[in-house]
Amino acid sequence: MKIGSISGYEVRVNGISMSFLNSDSEKVVLHDISFAVASGEVLAICGLSGVGKSTLLKLISGLSLPTAGQVQIDSVVVNGPHPGLGFVTQDYSRSLFPWLTVARNVALPFKALNVSQEEKAAKIKQVLISVGLEDSSHLFPWQLSGGMQQRVAIARALVTQPRLLLLDEPFASVDAHVRLELEDLIARLVDEHAVTTILVTHDIDEAIYMADRVITLSGSPAGIGMEFDVDLPRPREQIISRAEARFSQLRTDLYLGLRK
């Protein structure tokens, strides 16, 4: 299910800051953050728990607006949820509607689009095949394992063929084996769709395995701590890639950077 000639969005984060009112005081969470993501690039954002990674992702998505600065997607300033965007969170149990079948959960993004029933059905079938759920379209989320439920959430994010995919700790709620399977699933689908991807994770190995580039958030308020390219060959394979000396060096560099 390739997008073909359609390319992923370019993203620019220009000097954004974010603060929240807390009683009579103002809490600054993010301060003067700037970076760019190229079309088709996979960027991982790492940081300790509570540093503001998810807040940053919401600002990029348009679900929240920054206190200062701006986010641009393909040179358009983000003032609300942007079309052509897919979002996957870690809490699949809350993101899926238990009274809807798998197919109807995946179909939800089409409510905002003018798509024929035939085209919608074809896209749903394609995306369920791509995530390995072609035989589960009639089931309900509560009849599926946690890993399968997250596959439904991934399918829903990809069914409209987005040009930007945002992943907020998408594998944190599944066991280790399923996590590795889902990492490879996302990597394959991102490559097939040529979609720009921003992954928020606190898992160092996951960031290095998945990404073309990693940035870290650190401090309070949080700013950009470090940034480096992940110069590992693609396609990657769990055992082989993680056994490479360069993988170990990048892991060490990222670990030390997060401790500063």
BELQUIDA-V104116 format. One record per backbone hydrogen bond with DSSP energy under -1.0 kcal/mol. CO is the residue of the C=O (numbers start at 0). NH is the residue of the N-H. E is the energy in kcal/mol with one decimal. If there is no record, write none. Layout:
{{CO NH E} {CO NH E}}
This chain:
{{9 73 -3.0} {10 36 -2.9} {11 71 -3.0} {12 34 -1.7} {13 69 -1.8} {15 32 -2.4} {16 66 -1.8} {16 67 -1.6} {17 28 -2.8} {17 29 -1.7} {19 26 -3.7} {21 24 -2.2} {24 21 -3.6} {26 19 -2.7} {28 221 -2.9} {29 17 -2.2} {32 15 -2.2} {34 12 -3.2} {36 10 -2.3} {37 40 -2.1} {40 196 -2.7} {41 211 -3.2} {41 212 -1.4} {42 198 -3.1} {43 214 -2.5} {44 200 -2.2} {45 216 -2.5} {47 50 -1.7} {51 55 -2.2} {52 56 -2.0} {53 57 -2.2} {54 58 -1.7} {55 59 -2.0} {56 60 -2.1} {57 61 -1.1} {57 62 -1.2} {57 63 -1.5} {60 81 -1.1} {67 16 -2.0} {69 13 -3.0} {70 77 -3.2} {71 11 -2.8} {72 75 -1.6} {75 72 -2.6} {83 162 -2.1} {83 163 -1.2} {85 165 -3.1} {87 167 -3.1} {89 91 -1.6} {90 93 -1.1} {90 94 -1.5} {91 95 -1.5} {96 99 -1.8} {100 104 -2.5} {101 105 -2.5} {102 106 -1.5} {104 107 -1.1} {106 109 -1.8} {107 110 -2.1} {108 111 -1.1} {109 112 -1.7} {112 114 -1.3} {115 119 -2.7} {116 120 -2.5} {117 121 -2.1} {118 122 -2.4} {119 123 -2.4} {120 124 -2.2} {121 125 -2.3} {122 126 -2.6} {123 127 -2.2} {124 128 -1.9} {125 129 -2.1} {126 130 -1.3} {127 132 -3.4} {128 131 -1.2} {132 135 -1.9} {135 138 -1.5} {136 102 -2.3} {138 101 -2.6} {139 142 -2.3} {140 143 -2.0} {144 148 -2.4} {145 149 -2.1} {146 150 -1.5} {147 151 -1.7} {148 152 -1.9} {149 153 -2.2} {150 154 -2.7} {151 155 -2.6} {152 156 -1.8} {153 157 -1.5} {154 158 -1.4} {157 160 -2.2} {162 8 -1.9} {162 195 -1.5} {163 85 -2.9} {164 197 -2.5} {165 87 -2.6} {166 199 -3.4} {168 171 -1.4} {170 173 -1.2} {174 178 -2.5} {175 179 -1.9} {176 180 -1.7} {177 181 -2.7} {178 182 -2.3} {179 183 -2.0} {180 184 -2.1} {181 185 -2.8} {182 186 -2.4} {183 187 -2.3} {184 188 -2.5} {185 189 -3.0} {186 190 -1.8} {187 191 -2.4} {188 192 -2.4} {189 193 -1.1} {189 194 -1.3} {195 164 -2.9} {196 42 -2.9} {197 166 -2.8} {198 44 -3.2} {199 168 -2.4} {202 206 -2.1} {203 207 -2.0} {204 208 -2.6} {205 209 -2.4} {206 210 -2.1} {211 229 -2.8} {212 43 -2.6} {213 227 -2.2} {214 45 -2.7} {215 224 -3.1} {217 222 -2.4} {221 30 -2.6} {222 217 -2.1} {225 215 -2.2} {227 213 -2.6} {229 231 -1.4} {236 240 -3.0} {237 241 -1.5} {238 242 -1.0} {240 243 -1.1} {243 247 -1.7} {244 248 -2.0} {245 249 -2.5} {246 250 -2.4} {247 251 -2.2} {248 252 -2.5} {249 253 -2.5} {250 254 -2.6} {251 255 -2.6} {252 256 -2.1} {253 257 -2.1}}
